[in-house]
Amino acid sequence: MACLQANEEAWQLLVVDLLRKQGTGLGVLAGIMAALTNAASPDNRAECVRPGVDTVFDKAAQVNEFLAYCAAEH
């Protein structure tokens, strides 16, 4: 997180695996605008929104919507 915060202007898109063997990627979601996940259950969506994610896209059904969101002025 310190590296990401120290270099905020150096990146525009961050891809994080939320479901890992050890722990989750939820700790880096604070301030992230959108999440793309293949585990978009209501519970997982709530876990993403809690730290500040604006919207959650389902990887299996909403990839085009996610790409459009990324291409927009976000």
mmCIF file of the N, C-alpha and C atoms, coordinates in Angstrom:
data_MODEL
# 
_entry.id   MODEL 
# 
loop_
_atom_site.group_PDB 
_atom_site.id 
_atom_site.type_symbol 
_atom_site.label_atom_id 
_atom_site.label_alt_id 
_atom_site.label_comp_id 
_atom_site.label_asym_id 
_atom_site.label_entity_id 
_atom_site.label_seq_id 
_atom_site.pdbx_PDB_ins_code 
_atom_site.Cartn_x 
_atom_site.Cartn_y 
_atom_site.Cartn_z 
_atom_site.occupancy 
_atom_site.B_iso_or_equiv 
_atom_site.pdbx_formal_charge 
_atom_site.auth_seq_id 
_atom_site.auth_comp_id 
_atom_site.auth_asym_id 
_atom_site.auth_atom_id 
_atom_site.pdbx_PDB_model_num 
ATOM 1   N N  . MET A 1 1  ? 0.815   -1.184  0.000   1.00 0.00 ? 1  MET A N  1 
ATOM 2   C CA . MET A 1 1  ? 0.000   0.000   0.000   1.00 0.00 ? 1  MET A CA 1 
ATOM 3   C C  . MET A 1 1  ? 0.862   1.252   0.000   1.00 0.00 ? 1  MET A C  1 
ATOM 4   N N  . ALA A 1 2  ? 1.933   1.237   0.761   1.00 0.00 ? 2  ALA A N  1 
ATOM 5   C CA . ALA A 1 2  ? 2.802   2.416   0.817   1.00 0.00 ? 2  ALA A CA 1 
ATOM 6   C C  . ALA A 1 2  ? 3.381   2.718   -0.559  1.00 0.00 ? 2  ALA A C  1 
ATOM 7   N N  . CYS A 1 3  ? 3.766   1.686   -1.288  1.00 0.00 ? 3  CYS A N  1 
ATOM 8   C CA . CYS A 1 3  ? 4.318   1.871   -2.634  1.00 0.00 ? 3  CYS A CA 1 
ATOM 9   C C  . CYS A 1 3  ? 3.260   2.453   -3.568  1.00 0.00 ? 3  CYS A C  1 
ATOM 10  N N  . LEU A 1 4  ? 2.034   1.943   -3.503  1.00 0.00 ? 4  LEU A N  1 
ATOM 11  C CA . LEU A 1 4  ? 0.958   2.465   -4.345  1.00 0.00 ? 4  LEU A CA 1 
ATOM 12  C C  . LEU A 1 4  ? 0.669   3.926   -4.031  1.00 0.00 ? 4  LEU A C  1 
ATOM 13  N N  . GLN A 1 5  ? 0.604   4.251   -2.752  1.00 0.00 ? 5  GLN A N  1 
ATOM 14  C CA . GLN A 1 5  ? 0.296   5.611   -2.339  1.00 0.00 ? 5  GLN A CA 1 
ATOM 15  C C  . GLN A 1 5  ? 1.433   6.572   -2.679  1.00 0.00 ? 5  GLN A C  1 
ATOM 16  N N  . ALA A 1 6  ? 2.660   6.112   -2.578  1.00 0.00 ? 6  ALA A N  1 
ATOM 17  C CA . ALA A 1 6  ? 3.808   6.959   -2.876  1.00 0.00 ? 6  ALA A CA 1 
ATOM 18  C C  . ALA A 1 6  ? 3.955   7.227   -4.373  1.00 0.00 ? 6  ALA A C  1 
ATOM 19  N N  . ASN A 1 7  ? 3.341   6.380   -5.190  1.00 0.00 ? 7  ASN A N  1 
ATOM 20  C CA . ASN A 1 7  ? 3.467   6.495   -6.642  1.00 0.00 ? 7  ASN A CA 1 
ATOM 21  C C  . ASN A 1 7  ? 2.120   6.610   -7.332  1.00 0.00 ? 7  ASN A C  1 
ATOM 22  N N  . GLU A 1 8  ? 1.177   7.294   -6.704  1.00 0.00 ? 8  GLU A N  1 
ATOM 23  C CA . GLU A 1 8  ? -0.188  7.389   -7.232  1.00 0.00 ? 8  GLU A CA 1 
ATOM 24  C C  . GLU A 1 8  ? -0.251  7.890   -8.659  1.00 0.00 ? 8  GLU A C  1 
ATOM 25  N N  . GLU A 1 9  ? 0.632   8.777   -9.048  1.00 0.00 ? 9  GLU A N  1 
ATOM 26  C CA . GLU A 1 9  ? 0.590   9.337   -10.392 1.00 0.00 ? 9  GLU A CA 1 
ATOM 27  C C  . GLU A 1 9  ? 1.219   8.417   -11.431 1.00 0.00 ? 9  GLU A C  1 
ATOM 28  N N  . ALA A 1 10 ? 1.832   7.329   -11.005 1.00 0.00 ? 10 ALA A N  1 
ATOM 29  C CA . ALA A 1 10 ? 2.512   6.426   -11.930 1.00 0.00 ? 10 ALA A CA 1 
ATOM 30  C C  . ALA A 1 10 ? 1.624   5.301   -12.439 1.00 0.00 ? 10 ALA A C  1 
ATOM 31  N N  . TRP A 1 11 ? 0.440   5.156   -11.894 1.00 0.00 ? 11 TRP A N  1 
ATOM 32  C CA . TRP A 1 11 ? -0.447  4.077   -12.338 1.00 0.00 ? 11 TRP A CA 1 
ATOM 33  C C  . TRP A 1 11 ? -1.866  4.584   -12.524 1.00 0.00 ? 11 TRP A C  1 
ATOM 34  N N  . GLN A 1 12 ? -2.587  3.926   -13.452 1.00 0.00 ? 12 GLN A N  1 
ATOM 35  C CA . GLN A 1 12 ? -3.972  4.301   -13.716 1.00 0.00 ? 12 GLN A CA 1 
ATOM 36  C C  . GLN A 1 12 ? -4.930  3.151   -13.465 1.00 0.00 ? 12 GLN A C  1 
ATOM 37  N N  . LEU A 1 13 ? -4.431  1.939   -13.490 1.00 0.00 ? 13 LEU A N  1 
ATOM 38  C CA . LEU A 1 13 ? -5.279  0.771   -13.296 1.00 0.00 ? 13 LEU A CA 1 
ATOM 39  C C  . LEU A 1 13 ? -4.547  -0.203  -12.386 1.00 0.00 ? 13 LEU A C  1 
ATOM 40  N N  . LEU A 1 14 ? -5.236  -0.700  -11.392 1.00 0.00 ? 14 LEU A N  1 
ATOM 41  C CA . LEU A 1 14 ? -4.672  -1.656  -10.452 1.00 0.00 ? 14 LEU A CA 1 
ATOM 42  C C  . LEU A 1 14 ? -5.510  -2.918  -10.493 1.00 0.00 ? 14 LEU A C  1 
ATOM 43  N N  . VAL A 1 15 ? -4.862  -4.037  -10.749 1.00 0.00 ? 15 VAL A N  1 
ATOM 44  C CA . VAL A 1 15 ? -5.551  -5.324  -10.766 1.00 0.00 ? 15 VAL A CA 1 
ATOM 45  C C  . VAL A 1 15 ? -5.099  -6.099  -9.542  1.00 0.00 ? 15 VAL A C  1 
ATOM 46  N N  . VAL A 1 16 ? -6.067  -6.502  -8.721  1.00 0.00 ? 16 VAL A N  1 
ATOM 47  C CA . VAL A 1 16 ? -5.771  -7.192  -7.469  1.00 0.00 ? 16 VAL A CA 1 
ATOM 48  C C  . VAL A 1 16 ? -6.636  -8.439  -7.384  1.00 0.00 ? 16 VAL A C  1 
ATOM 49  N N  . ASP A 1 17 ? -6.033  -9.538  -7.009  1.00 0.00 ? 17 ASP A N  1 
ATOM 50  C CA . ASP A 1 17 ? -6.781  -10.767 -6.790  1.00 0.00 ? 17 ASP A CA 1 
ATOM 51  C C  . ASP A 1 17 ? -7.375  -10.709 -5.391  1.00 0.00 ? 17 ASP A C  1 
ATOM 52  N N  . LEU A 1 18 ? -8.690  -10.684 -5.313  1.00 0.00 ? 18 LEU A N  1 
ATOM 53  C CA . LEU A 1 18 ? -9.347  -10.576 -4.012  1.00 0.00 ? 18 LEU A CA 1 
ATOM 54  C C  . LEU A 1 18 ? -9.374  -11.891 -3.249  1.00 0.00 ? 18 LEU A C  1 
ATOM 55  N N  . LEU A 1 19 ? -9.401  -12.996 -3.960  1.00 0.00 ? 19 LEU A N  1 
ATOM 56  C CA . LEU A 1 19 ? -9.483  -14.311 -3.317  1.00 0.00 ? 19 LEU A CA 1 
ATOM 57  C C  . LEU A 1 19 ? -8.165  -15.050 -3.523  1.00 0.00 ? 19 LEU A C  1 
ATOM 58  N N  . ARG A 1 20 ? -7.303  -14.987 -2.512  1.00 0.00 ? 20 ARG A N  1 
ATOM 59  C CA . ARG A 1 20 ? -5.977  -15.590 -2.594  1.00 0.00 ? 20 ARG A CA 1 
ATOM 60  C C  . ARG A 1 20 ? -5.888  -16.746 -1.611  1.00 0.00 ? 20 ARG A C  1 
ATOM 61  N N  . LYS A 1 21 ? -4.861  -17.578 -1.781  1.00 0.00 ? 21 LYS A N  1 
ATOM 62  C CA . LYS A 1 21 ? -4.671  -18.700 -0.853  1.00 0.00 ? 21 LYS A CA 1 
ATOM 63  C C  . LYS A 1 21 ? -4.504  -18.209 0.578   1.00 0.00 ? 21 LYS A C  1 
ATOM 64  N N  . GLN A 1 22 ? -3.741  -17.141 0.733   1.00 0.00 ? 22 GLN A N  1 
ATOM 65  C CA . GLN A 1 22 ? -3.513  -16.585 2.061   1.00 0.00 ? 22 GLN A CA 1 
ATOM 66  C C  . GLN A 1 22 ? -4.036  -15.159 2.097   1.00 0.00 ? 22 GLN A C  1 
ATOM 67  N N  . GLY A 1 23 ? -5.100  -14.941 2.808   1.00 0.00 ? 23 GLY A N  1 
ATOM 68  C CA . GLY A 1 23 ? -5.656  -13.606 2.943   1.00 0.00 ? 23 GLY A CA 1 
ATOM 69  C C  . GLY A 1 23 ? -6.467  -13.178 1.734   1.00 0.00 ? 23 GLY A C  1 
ATOM 70  N N  . THR A 1 24 ? -6.759  -11.888 1.673   1.00 0.00 ? 24 THR A N  1 
ATOM 71  C CA . THR A 1 24 ? -7.520  -11.331 0.565   1.00 0.00 ? 24 THR A CA 1 
ATOM 72  C C  . THR A 1 24 ? -6.844  -10.053 0.091   1.00 0.00 ? 24 THR A C  1 
ATOM 73  N N  . GLY A 1 25 ? -7.302  -9.553  -1.033  1.00 0.00 ? 25 GLY A N  1 
ATOM 74  C CA . GLY A 1 25 ? -6.807  -8.287  -1.550  1.00 0.00 ? 25 GLY A CA 1 
ATOM 75  C C  . GLY A 1 25 ? -7.659  -7.114  -1.100  1.00 0.00 ? 25 GLY A C  1 
ATOM 76  N N  . LEU A 1 26 ? -8.565  -7.343  -0.157  1.00 0.00 ? 26 LEU A N  1 
ATOM 77  C CA . LEU A 1 26 ? -9.477  -6.288  0.277   1.00 0.00 ? 26 LEU A CA 1 
ATOM 78  C C  . LEU A 1 26 ? -8.759  -5.093  0.895   1.00 0.00 ? 26 LEU A C  1 
ATOM 79  N N  . GLY A 1 27 ? -7.592  -5.302  1.450   1.00 0.00 ? 27 GLY A N  1 
ATOM 80  C CA . GLY A 1 27 ? -6.862  -4.218  2.107   1.00 0.00 ? 27 GLY A CA 1 
ATOM 81  C C  . GLY A 1 27 ? -6.431  -3.098  1.182   1.00 0.00 ? 27 GLY A C  1 
ATOM 82  N N  . VAL A 1 28 ? -6.365  -3.342  -0.120  1.00 0.00 ? 28 VAL A N  1 
ATOM 83  C CA . VAL A 1 28 ? -5.934  -2.295  -1.047  1.00 0.00 ? 28 VAL A CA 1 
ATOM 84  C C  . VAL A 1 28 ? -7.104  -1.570  -1.699  1.00 0.00 ? 28 VAL A C  1 
ATOM 85  N N  . LEU A 1 29 ? -8.328  -1.886  -1.308  1.00 0.00 ? 29 LEU A N  1 
ATOM 86  C CA . LEU A 1 29 ? -9.493  -1.315  -1.969  1.00 0.00 ? 29 LEU A CA 1 
ATOM 87  C C  . LEU A 1 29 ? -9.873  0.090   -1.535  1.00 0.00 ? 29 LEU A C  1 
ATOM 88  N N  . ALA A 1 30 ? -9.342  0.571   -0.448  1.00 0.00 ? 30 ALA A N  1 
ATOM 89  C CA . ALA A 1 30 ? -9.688  1.920   0.008   1.00 0.00 ? 30 ALA A CA 1 
ATOM 90  C C  . ALA A 1 30 ? -9.317  2.934   -1.068  1.00 0.00 ? 30 ALA A C  1 
ATOM 91  N N  . GLY A 1 31 ? -10.298 3.682   -1.513  1.00 0.00 ? 31 GLY A N  1 
ATOM 92  C CA . GLY A 1 31 ? -10.056 4.697   -2.524  1.00 0.00 ? 31 GLY A CA 1 
ATOM 93  C C  . GLY A 1 31 ? -10.115 4.195   -3.952  1.00 0.00 ? 31 GLY A C  1 
ATOM 94  N N  . ILE A 1 32 ? -10.289 2.900   -4.146  1.00 0.00 ? 32 ILE A N  1 
ATOM 95  C CA . ILE A 1 32 ? -10.400 2.336   -5.490  1.00 0.00 ? 32 ILE A CA 1 
ATOM 96  C C  . ILE A 1 32 ? -11.812 2.588   -5.991  1.00 0.00 ? 32 ILE A C  1 
ATOM 97  N N  . MET A 1 33 ? -11.956 2.891   -7.252  1.00 0.00 ? 33 MET A N  1 
ATOM 98  C CA . MET A 1 33 ? -13.261 3.260   -7.787  1.00 0.00 ? 33 MET A CA 1 
ATOM 99  C C  . MET A 1 33 ? -14.102 2.070   -8.223  1.00 0.00 ? 33 MET A C  1 
ATOM 100 N N  . ALA A 1 34 ? -13.478 1.013   -8.749  1.00 0.00 ? 34 ALA A N  1 
ATOM 101 C CA . ALA A 1 34 ? -14.252 -0.114  -9.268  1.00 0.00 ? 34 ALA A CA 1 
ATOM 102 C C  . ALA A 1 34 ? -13.525 -1.414  -9.000  1.00 0.00 ? 34 ALA A C  1 
ATOM 103 N N  . ALA A 1 35 ? -14.298 -2.463  -8.829  1.00 0.00 ? 35 ALA A N  1 
ATOM 104 C CA . ALA A 1 35 ? -13.734 -3.795  -8.646  1.00 0.00 ? 35 ALA A CA 1 
ATOM 105 C C  . ALA A 1 35 ? -14.337 -4.724  -9.694  1.00 0.00 ? 35 ALA A C  1 
ATOM 106 N N  . LEU A 1 36 ? -13.514 -5.621  -10.218 1.00 0.00 ? 36 LEU A N  1 
ATOM 107 C CA . LEU A 1 36 ? -13.945 -6.646  -11.164 1.00 0.00 ? 36 LEU A CA 1 
ATOM 108 C C  . LEU A 1 36 ? -13.636 -7.981  -10.514 1.00 0.00 ? 36 LEU A C  1 
ATOM 109 N N  . THR A 1 37 ? -14.636 -8.805  -10.314 1.00 0.00 ? 37 THR A N  1 
ATOM 110 C CA . THR A 1 37 ? -14.440 -10.056 -9.602  1.00 0.00 ? 37 THR A CA 1 
ATOM 111 C C  . THR A 1 37 ? -15.299 -11.168 -10.185 1.00 0.00 ? 37 THR A C  1 
ATOM 112 N N  . ASN A 1 38 ? -14.808 -12.394 -10.050 1.00 0.00 ? 38 ASN A N  1 
ATOM 113 C CA . ASN A 1 38 ? -15.643 -13.534 -10.453 1.00 0.00 ? 38 ASN A CA 1 
ATOM 114 C C  . ASN A 1 38 ? -16.416 -14.066 -9.253  1.00 0.00 ? 38 ASN A C  1 
ATOM 115 N N  . ALA A 1 39 ? -16.340 -13.356 -8.152  1.00 0.00 ? 39 ALA A N  1 
ATOM 116 C CA . ALA A 1 39 ? -17.062 -13.726 -6.932  1.00 0.00 ? 39 ALA A CA 1 
ATOM 117 C C  . ALA A 1 39 ? -17.936 -12.543 -6.519  1.00 0.00 ? 39 ALA A C  1 
ATOM 118 N N  . ALA A 1 40 ? -18.861 -12.159 -7.395  1.00 0.00 ? 40 ALA A N  1 
ATOM 119 C CA . ALA A 1 40 ? -19.666 -10.962 -7.168  1.00 0.00 ? 40 ALA A CA 1 
ATOM 120 C C  . ALA A 1 40 ? -20.959 -11.256 -6.416  1.00 0.00 ? 40 ALA A C  1 
ATOM 121 N N  . SER A 1 41 ? -20.869 -12.111 -5.433  1.00 0.00 ? 41 SER A N  1 
ATOM 122 C CA . SER A 1 41 ? -22.038 -12.394 -4.602  1.00 0.00 ? 41 SER A CA 1 
ATOM 123 C C  . SER A 1 41 ? -22.393 -11.137 -3.808  1.00 0.00 ? 41 SER A C  1 
ATOM 124 N N  . PRO A 1 42 ? -23.601 -11.066 -3.302  1.00 0.00 ? 42 PRO A N  1 
ATOM 125 C CA . PRO A 1 42 ? -23.968 -9.895  -2.484  1.00 0.00 ? 42 PRO A CA 1 
ATOM 126 C C  . PRO A 1 42 ? -23.004 -9.660  -1.318  1.00 0.00 ? 42 PRO A C  1 
ATOM 127 N N  . ASP A 1 43 ? -22.560 -10.724 -0.674  1.00 0.00 ? 43 ASP A N  1 
ATOM 128 C CA . ASP A 1 43 ? -21.617 -10.574 0.444   1.00 0.00 ? 43 ASP A CA 1 
ATOM 129 C C  . ASP A 1 43 ? -20.281 -10.011 -0.025  1.00 0.00 ? 43 ASP A C  1 
ATOM 130 N N  . ASN A 1 44 ? -19.758 -10.531 -1.142  1.00 0.00 ? 44 ASN A N  1 
ATOM 131 C CA . ASN A 1 44 ? -18.481 -10.035 -1.657  1.00 0.00 ? 44 ASN A CA 1 
ATOM 132 C C  . ASN A 1 44 ? -18.598 -8.603  -2.159  1.00 0.00 ? 44 ASN A C  1 
ATOM 133 N N  . ARG A 1 45 ? -19.734 -8.276  -2.765  1.00 0.00 ? 45 ARG A N  1 
ATOM 134 C CA . ARG A 1 45 ? -19.949 -6.889  -3.195  1.00 0.00 ? 45 ARG A CA 1 
ATOM 135 C C  . ARG A 1 45 ? -19.930 -5.960  -1.975  1.00 0.00 ? 45 ARG A C  1 
ATOM 136 N N  . ALA A 1 46 ? -20.587 -6.371  -0.901  1.00 0.00 ? 46 ALA A N  1 
ATOM 137 C CA . ALA A 1 46 ? -20.600 -5.564  0.325   1.00 0.00 ? 46 ALA A CA 1 
ATOM 138 C C  . ALA A 1 46 ? -19.191 -5.405  0.890   1.00 0.00 ? 46 ALA A C  1 
ATOM 139 N N  . GLU A 1 47 ? -18.376 -6.458  0.829   1.00 0.00 ? 47 GLU A N  1 
ATOM 140 C CA . GLU A 1 47 ? -16.995 -6.384  1.316   1.00 0.00 ? 47 GLU A CA 1 
ATOM 141 C C  . GLU A 1 47 ? -16.170 -5.407  0.492   1.00 0.00 ? 47 GLU A C  1 
ATOM 142 N N  . CYS A 1 48 ? -16.441 -5.322  -0.803  1.00 0.00 ? 48 CYS A N  1 
ATOM 143 C CA . CYS A 1 48 ? -15.724 -4.380  -1.665  1.00 0.00 ? 48 CYS A CA 1 
ATOM 144 C C  . CYS A 1 48 ? -16.176 -2.944  -1.424  1.00 0.00 ? 48 CYS A C  1 
ATOM 145 N N  . VAL A 1 49 ? -17.460 -2.753  -1.246  1.00 0.00 ? 49 VAL A N  1 
ATOM 146 C CA . VAL A 1 49 ? -18.013 -1.410  -1.072  1.00 0.00 ? 49 VAL A CA 1 
ATOM 147 C C  . VAL A 1 49 ? -17.627 -0.823  0.284   1.00 0.00 ? 49 VAL A C  1 
ATOM 148 N N  . ARG A 1 50 ? -17.502 -1.668  1.287   1.00 0.00 ? 50 ARG A N  1 
ATOM 149 C CA . ARG A 1 50 ? -17.199 -1.198  2.656   1.00 0.00 ? 50 ARG A CA 1 
ATOM 150 C C  . ARG A 1 50 ? -15.962 -0.299  2.705   1.00 0.00 ? 50 ARG A C  1 
ATOM 151 N N  . PRO A 1 51 ? -14.834 -0.662  2.079   1.00 0.00 ? 51 PRO A N  1 
ATOM 152 C CA . PRO A 1 51 ? -13.665 0.226   2.157   1.00 0.00 ? 51 PRO A CA 1 
ATOM 153 C C  . PRO A 1 51 ? -13.713 1.409   1.198   1.00 0.00 ? 51 PRO A C  1 
ATOM 154 N N  . GLY A 1 52 ? -14.759 1.502   0.365   1.00 0.00 ? 52 GLY A N  1 
ATOM 155 C CA . GLY A 1 52 ? -14.887 2.687   -0.465  1.00 0.00 ? 52 GLY A CA 1 
ATOM 156 C C  . GLY A 1 52 ? -15.001 2.461   -1.960  1.00 0.00 ? 52 GLY A C  1 
ATOM 157 N N  . VAL A 1 53 ? -15.081 1.223   -2.429  1.00 0.00 ? 53 VAL A N  1 
ATOM 158 C CA . VAL A 1 53 ? -15.241 0.954   -3.858  1.00 0.00 ? 53 VAL A CA 1 
ATOM 159 C C  . VAL A 1 53 ? -16.602 1.489   -4.301  1.00 0.00 ? 53 VAL A C  1 
ATOM 160 N N  . ASP A 1 54 ? -16.625 2.217   -5.401  1.00 0.00 ? 54 ASP A N  1 
ATOM 161 C CA . ASP A 1 54 ? -17.866 2.806   -5.903  1.00 0.00 ? 54 ASP A CA 1 
ATOM 162 C C  . ASP A 1 54 ? -18.783 1.785   -6.576  1.00 0.00 ? 54 ASP A C  1 
ATOM 163 N N  . THR A 1 55 ? -18.204 0.864   -7.325  1.00 0.00 ? 55 THR A N  1 
ATOM 164 C CA . THR A 1 55 ? -19.004 -0.099  -8.071  1.00 0.00 ? 55 THR A CA 1 
ATOM 165 C C  . THR A 1 55 ? -18.243 -1.410  -8.222  1.00 0.00 ? 55 THR A C  1 
ATOM 166 N N  . VAL A 1 56 ? -18.993 -2.489  -8.334  1.00 0.00 ? 56 VAL A N  1 
ATOM 167 C CA . VAL A 1 56 ? -18.409 -3.830  -8.468  1.00 0.00 ? 56 VAL A CA 1 
ATOM 168 C C  . VAL A 1 56 ? -18.974 -4.462  -9.730  1.00 0.00 ? 56 VAL A C  1 
ATOM 169 N N  . PHE A 1 57 ? -18.087 -4.977  -10.575 1.00 0.00 ? 57 PHE A N  1 
ATOM 170 C CA . PHE A 1 57 ? -18.493 -5.636  -11.808 1.00 0.00 ? 57 PHE A CA 1 
ATOM 171 C C  . PHE A 1 57 ? -18.249 -7.135  -11.694 1.00 0.00 ? 57 PHE A C  1 
ATOM 172 N N  . ASP A 1 58 ? -19.176 -7.907  -12.221 1.00 0.00 ? 58 ASP A N  1 
ATOM 173 C CA . ASP A 1 58 ? -19.066 -9.359  -12.254 1.00 0.00 ? 58 ASP A CA 1 
ATOM 174 C C  . ASP A 1 58 ? -18.234 -9.750  -13.468 1.00 0.00 ? 58 ASP A C  1 
ATOM 175 N N  . LYS A 1 59 ? -17.096 -10.389 -13.235 1.00 0.00 ? 59 LYS A N  1 
ATOM 176 C CA . LYS A 1 59 ? -16.178 -10.751 -14.308 1.00 0.00 ? 59 LYS A CA 1 
ATOM 177 C C  . LYS A 1 59 ? -16.831 -11.660 -15.354 1.00 0.00 ? 59 LYS A C  1 
ATOM 178 N N  . ALA A 1 60 ? -17.736 -12.519 -14.926 1.00 0.00 ? 60 ALA A N  1 
ATOM 179 C CA . ALA A 1 60 ? -18.369 -13.461 -15.844 1.00 0.00 ? 60 ALA A CA 1 
ATOM 180 C C  . ALA A 1 60 ? -19.421 -12.800 -16.734 1.00 0.00 ? 60 ALA A C  1 
ATOM 181 N N  . ALA A 1 61 ? -20.018 -11.705 -16.285 1.00 0.00 ? 61 ALA A N  1 
ATOM 182 C CA . ALA A 1 61 ? -21.141 -11.131 -17.024 1.00 0.00 ? 61 ALA A CA 1 
ATOM 183 C C  . ALA A 1 61 ? -20.979 -9.662  -17.394 1.00 0.00 ? 61 ALA A C  1 
ATOM 184 N N  . GLN A 1 62 ? -20.006 -8.967  -16.807 1.00 0.00 ? 62 GLN A N  1 
ATOM 185 C CA . GLN A 1 62 ? -19.946 -7.516  -16.986 1.00 0.00 ? 62 GLN A CA 1 
ATOM 186 C C  . GLN A 1 62 ? -18.584 -6.998  -17.431 1.00 0.00 ? 62 GLN A C  1 
ATOM 187 N N  . VAL A 1 63 ? -17.832 -7.783  -18.161 1.00 0.00 ? 63 VAL A N  1 
ATOM 188 C CA . VAL A 1 63 ? -16.500 -7.342  -18.590 1.00 0.00 ? 63 VAL A CA 1 
ATOM 189 C C  . VAL A 1 63 ? -16.600 -6.123  -19.502 1.00 0.00 ? 63 VAL A C  1 
ATOM 190 N N  . ASN A 1 64 ? -17.531 -6.131  -20.439 1.00 0.00 ? 64 ASN A N  1 
ATOM 191 C CA . ASN A 1 64 ? -17.673 -4.983  -21.342 1.00 0.00 ? 64 ASN A CA 1 
ATOM 192 C C  . ASN A 1 64 ? -18.047 -3.721  -20.584 1.00 0.00 ? 64 ASN A C  1 
ATOM 193 N N  . GLU A 1 65 ? -18.917 -3.853  -19.598 1.00 0.00 ? 65 GLU A N  1 
ATOM 194 C CA . GLU A 1 65 ? -19.288 -2.704  -18.783 1.00 0.00 ? 65 GLU A CA 1 
ATOM 195 C C  . GLU A 1 65 ? -18.093 -2.190  -17.987 1.00 0.00 ? 65 GLU A C  1 
ATOM 196 N N  . PHE A 1 66 ? -17.294 -3.117  -17.474 1.00 0.00 ? 66 PHE A N  1 
ATOM 197 C CA . PHE A 1 66 ? -16.089 -2.741  -16.739 1.00 0.00 ? 66 PHE A CA 1 
ATOM 198 C C  . PHE A 1 66 ? -15.113 -1.991  -17.641 1.00 0.00 ? 66 PHE A C  1 
ATOM 199 N N  . LEU A 1 67 ? -14.886 -2.523  -18.852 1.00 0.00 ? 67 LEU A N  1 
ATOM 200 C CA . LEU A 1 67 ? -13.963 -1.858  -19.787 1.00 0.00 ? 67 LEU A CA 1 
ATOM 201 C C  . LEU A 1 67 ? -14.476 -0.477  -20.184 1.00 0.00 ? 67 LEU A C  1 
ATOM 202 N N  . ALA A 1 68 ? -15.786 -0.350  -20.373 1.00 0.00 ? 68 ALA A N  1 
ATOM 203 C CA . ALA A 1 68 ? -16.362 0.964   -20.691 1.00 0.00 ? 68 ALA A CA 1 
ATOM 204 C C  . ALA A 1 68 ? -16.162 1.929   -19.516 1.00 0.00 ? 68 ALA A C  1 
ATOM 205 N N  . TYR A 1 69 ? -16.344 1.432   -18.314 1.00 0.00 ? 69 TYR A N  1 
ATOM 206 C CA . TYR A 1 69 ? -16.141 2.239   -17.114 1.00 0.00 ? 69 TYR A CA 1 
ATOM 207 C C  . TYR A 1 69 ? -14.690 2.733   -17.048 1.00 0.00 ? 69 TYR A C  1 
ATOM 208 N N  . CYS A 1 70 ? -13.753 1.840   -17.327 1.00 0.00 ? 70 CYS A N  1 
ATOM 209 C CA . CYS A 1 70 ? -12.334 2.208   -17.295 1.00 0.00 ? 70 CYS A CA 1 
ATOM 210 C C  . CYS A 1 70 ? -11.981 3.219   -18.383 1.00 0.00 ? 70 CYS A C  1 
ATOM 211 N N  . ALA A 1 71 ? -12.619 3.091   -19.540 1.00 0.00 ? 71 ALA A N  1 
ATOM 212 C CA . ALA A 1 71 ? -12.343 3.989   -20.653 1.00 0.00 ? 71 ALA A CA 1 
ATOM 213 C C  . ALA A 1 71 ? -12.935 5.383   -20.440 1.00 0.00 ? 71 ALA A C  1 
ATOM 214 N N  . ALA A 1 72 ? -13.989 5.453   -19.631 1.00 0.00 ? 72 ALA A N  1 
ATOM 215 C CA . ALA A 1 72 ? -14.603 6.754   -19.336 1.00 0.00 ? 72 ALA A CA 1 
ATOM 216 C C  . ALA A 1 72 ? -13.654 7.592   -18.484 1.00 0.00 ? 72 ALA A C  1 
ATOM 217 N N  . GLU A 1 73 ? -14.008 8.778   -18.198 1.00 0.00 ? 73 GLU A N  1 
ATOM 218 C CA . GLU A 1 73 ? -13.150 9.676   -17.414 1.00 0.00 ? 73 GLU A CA 1 
ATOM 219 C C  . GLU A 1 73 ? -13.210 9.357   -15.930 1.00 0.00 ? 73 GLU A C  1 
ATOM 220 N N  . HIS A 1 74 ? -12.677 8.222   -15.546 1.00 0.00 ? 74 HIS A N  1 
ATOM 221 C CA . HIS A 1 74 ? -12.622 7.820   -14.138 1.00 0.00 ? 74 HIS A CA 1 
ATOM 222 C C  . HIS A 1 74 ? -11.197 7.709   -13.729 1.00 0.00 ? 74 HIS A C  1 
# 
